[in-house]
């Protein structure tokens, strides 16, 4: 059993905050950050195993004496355990940092030049009470396996070979992640979760928790997610192809200081398209020339031609996408991107069960599914259909919908509206 950190259980103990947690002063800071090493090899659904798998986690608030005040927050594709930096308004207005309308669902939540240049940064939204309160709740967020933010991933050393996993990192499913997370909570002697909440791939984890551990979950909020459609699978495939087609990928054996930057940036740009909506792009960018002064209609030097490495003067939307790709390069790893996108692709909550009712009939938690009206990565009709299937299987499931032009990213871009929509009781 892991020794319970004093800062988690003792209100008089001082907080332990990493340097990275301090980079957004207005965001809630973790009470504790640490790593948990699974005591036994983790058996994976793909047939392989991870020896000494490590989970990076962050905690906000402290456990009460009954250990029944725990809220588990599950992050999206390129998120980290520091939920306070990318979902600050979950904690309420007093703890919230800036809210950014064009933020990506996989971003770290820190306003940047791309947000400012789009005119999307704004502050002081009427938020009111958040979903969680560190004075009352013990909020835990665990970094996904396969990531590059502290949990075991492709950049980690395989203890059985002494070599970096690289392209040999195995497929880790959503179920595998949830089973590993359960072991971490077991080590802290946490038997029950007041709430499990997540958006996108985080919502996959939240629903899987309700299925796999029905006796441990009281409520779950599953936001903007359903099993990926053929379109979603196609988009993820193209993103992986972009990375793997970059000569610097080197079959996944690239050195840490020489990522396949062009491929990873292009993958991120493709993903950004799926996180937004046509309505939002038309509103923000239209057919305007790039706001840095480029002119798509002007002749380049030497009498025209393709210019600028074959792309010519860009339109505004192209400048935005290129910046999204560029800013992603210094904060994420290409192989980790491949690994987690495959985790997303392969999630099917009824897989391995005889029928849907066998899987969803296990659920004892109260569930809220949230769809986003303009989401085309996880269309609202797919989320609604999943909620109805769960309800027909005997579970207490409700569907609600955000009406917005922000697309899939709305659960981060319009956090105040999400909080209002959920209004979960305390």
Order of alpha helices (4+ residues) and beta strands (2+ residues): alpha-beta-beta-beta-beta-beta-alpha-beta-alpha-beta-beta-alpha-beta-alpha-beta-alpha-alpha-alpha-alpha-alpha-alpha-beta-alpha-beta-alpha-alpha
